[in-house]
Amino acid sequence: MSTYEELQDQTCADGIDVMDYKFNSPNIKGLYCNSTVTINKSI
C-alpha cells in the first residue's frame, strides 16, 4: 500500500472524504470544505 493510500485510509477513518479532481487552474493544488478534501490530479 502506498503512502497516498495509507493517508486516504486514515482520512476515511476520521470521517473525511478525499477526491481527485482535474482543476482548470494549475495553481490550485487542493481544496477543503465540509469534511471533503479535493486534490488536483496533476500533482
HELIX and SHEET records of a PDB file:
HELIX    1   1 THR A    3  ALA A   13  1                                  11    
SHEET    1   A 3 ASP A  17  TYR A  21  0                                        
SHEET    2   A 3 THR A  36  ASN A  40  1                                        
SHEET    3   A 3 GLY A  30  CYS A  33 -1                                        
END                                                                             
